[in-house]
Amino acid sequence: MLFVWNDPEGNPPIEEQAPPRIEGALEDGWTDWVWYETPVHTNVREVIDNNVDMAHFFYVHKSFPTYFKNIFEGHVAAQHMNGLAREDARVPTADDSPQMRGNTSVAAYYGPSFMIDELTYHFDDMDLKTTLINCHYPVDENSFVLQYGIIVQVPEGLDNEAALTIAREQAGFVKAGFEQDVEIWKNKTRIDNPLLCEEDGPVYQLRRWYQQFYTDVADIAPEMVERFEFEIDTTKPVEMWRREVEENLALEGAGSPG
């Protein structure tokens, strides 16, 4: 990866804003990077809004978000999420194959367009670590190019071929999940003043943080960079979603041949 500093004011790079080292990127025991690129025809801010969207994990990624918190500070905007797999959305596997039970994720933007998502998927008998990079650059006001890459830690305790097979399958799973977001971004329209409920998350605070990158350094307001934390209580949404999943499972059972 090549990082290029761009500052319309001509200021030098800010040392403390250098992207962090990515676990596994230069280490043995991880797969090679797989990279993808796609144009998206909407305003680039639509990607950033995803950082505070708790509910889409249930509807789009088919999981129960049991913990969801955002932390914005300085040039970093982070999302901390723990999730459990939806029983009505599991992909059928062989009887002896481990089931994925849930995942933990820390997805952080370092600046306006470079995100590192450290994902751990929890299976019956092991955890799989994955790193997803999401980066993008604007083409004009209503289009940008999205680039994303994935690496997976190769599981220990397996022969090399089996371990690599699992890692590659996991990379494909992560790719498919991220592209669910991409499909939404390709069909979104910019709305500057959306009407929100509490569970929609701190959209306006995130956009305030994001605005610092479109502001002269001397004009950056303190509230754009001050530490801000927001945790959504997912108890009630998860209770409602569990009832929905139970209804789906009951319908599936009723439709199965007796």
N, C-alpha and C positions, 0 to 999 in steps of 0.2 A: 504493500500500500504506500502511496505517495501522498503526503499531506502538504498542501499549499496554503500559505497564509494570505488572506485577502483583506485589506483594510482600505476603504475608499479615502480615508483621511491620511493615509500614508504612515500610520503608526507602526512600530515594530511589533513582532509577535510578543504575546504576553506569556511569560514562562510558565506561570501556574495554570494556564489554560491548555497546555500540551495534553493530547489524548493519553490516557493511561495505558500501561502495558496490558495486553489481552492474554489471559490465561490460556495456555495451549497453543498460542500462535507460533511460538518458536520452540516448542517442547516436543520431545518424543512421546509416543503414546496417544497422539491425537491424529485424526484424519487430515488430509490435505483440505484446503479451502475449496469449496464449490461456490461459484459466483454467478449471479444472475443480474440482468439489467432490463428495465422496461420503462417506456415513456408513460407518463400519467398526465391527462389533460384536465387539470384543475389547479387551484391555487395551492402552493406548497404548504401553507399553514394547516391544511386539512390533515396532513400526516401527523403534525405535532399534537393536534387535539386528541388523538388516539391514546396519548399518554395518561389521560385522566378518566378514560372510559371504562368503568368497572363492569357495567351491565353487558357489554358486548362479549365478555368472556363466556357468559352463559349462552347467549343467542348465536354467536358466531363461532366461537372456539369450543363449544360444547363442554364446558366445565363449570363447577361451582366455585366462584371466588370466595374463599373463606376468610381471606385477609387482604385488604387493599389499602395502600397508603401512598401518598405523594409527598415528596420533599423537593422543594426548589430552593436553591441557594447559589448565589454567584452565577456562573455560567452553566451550572448543572441542574437538570430537571430529572428526577428519578421517580420510578414507579416500582413499588414493592408489592408483589402479589403471590399468595398461596392459593392453590386450587385443587379440587377433587374432581376426578373424572365422572362424567354423567353416565349412569348405567344404561340409559336408553340410546346412547350414541357410541357405544364401544364397537370397534370393528371386530367381527368374529375371527377367532384365532383357533389354532389347534388346541386340543384339550390340555396338552402339556406345556403350552406356551405361557410365559408369565404375563399377567395382566397389568396394564398401567393403572395405578391407583390415584395419581395426582402429580402435581408439579409445584416447584417454587421458582420464582423469577425475580430478578432485579434488572430492570431496563432503564438505562440512564442516557439522556442526551447530554453530550459534552459540546456545548455550543448549539447553534440552530439546526444542524443538519447531519450530525454524526452520533448514532446511538449504538451502544453496546448492550445486548441483552444476554445476561448469564442465566441460563435455564438448567434446572435439574429435574429430570423426569423420574418419578418414583414407581418402580415396578415391584412385583411380589418379592423378588429375590435379589434385586440390585437397583442402584441408582445410575442414571446416565446423565453425564454433564454435557451440555451443548452451549456453544456461543454463537449468537446471531448478531451480525452487524447490519444496520440499516443506515444508509447514507444517501443523500440526494442533493441535486443542484438545480436551481431554477433555470428555465429556458426563457420564459417570459412571465407575465403576470398570471397566466392561466395554464401553465404547463411546466413540468419538471421531469427530470430523469431520475428514476429510483434505482439504486444499486444495492444488492444485499448478498451477504456471504455467510456461510455456515461451516463450522467445524464441530466434531463430536469426539469426546474422549473414548478411546477404544477400551471396552470392558476387560478387566483382568480375569484370570482364571479360566479363560477359554483358549482354544487353539487359534492361531492367527487368522485363519480363514473365517472361522465362525465369528470371531470378534469384529473383524472388518465388515462382515455381512450385517451384523446387528447395527454397527455404527452408521453404515450407509443407509440402512432402512430408516434409522432415526433421523438422519439428515433429510431424507425425503419427507418424513412426517412433519418436521419443523418447516420445511419449505412450503408444504401444502397449507399448514396453519397460517403462515405469514401471508401467503397469497390470498387467503380469505380476506385479510385486511386490505390488500392491494385492490381487490375487486370492488370493495366499498369506496376506496379513495378515487377510483376511476369513475365513480358515479355520484360523487358528492358535489354540492354547490356551496360556495362560500357564503356564510351568513355571519354578519358582524355582531349582531345582537340577539342571539338565540334565547328563547324562553326556556328556562331550565328548572328542574326540580333538584332536591338535595343530592339524590343518588346519581345525578349526571356528573358530579364531581366538580372540582375547581377550574372550570373552563376559563373563566375570566382571569383568574389569577395566573393560570398557565400562559395565557396570551399576553398578560402584562409582563411576565418573565421573558417571553419570546420577543417582545417589542424592543428590548435592549439592543438586539442585534441589528435593528434598523434605525438606531438613534446615534447621533454623534456622542463620543465618549463623554464630553463635558456636560451633555444634557441627560445622561442616564440618571433616572430618578432612583432614590434609595429603595423604594418599594419594588423596583424591578429586580433587585439583586439580594434583598434581605431574605433571610431564611424563612420559609413558609412551609408548614406541615399541615396535611389534611388526611385524616383517616376516615373511611366510610365504614359504618357499622353494617356488615353484610348479613346480620342475623335474620332480619325480616325478609329481605329478598330471597335468601337461600331457603327459608321455610316455604315461601310461596313457590319457588322453583322446584323444590323437592316434591310438592304435591303435583305439579305439572308433570314431572318425570314419572311419578307413580301412576298417574293417569295414562301416560303414554305406554308404560310397560303393561298396564292392565289391558289396553286396547290391543297391543301386540299379542298378548296371551290369548285374548278372545278370538283373534283372527288366525291363530295357529291351528293347524289340523289336530284334532283330538285323537 
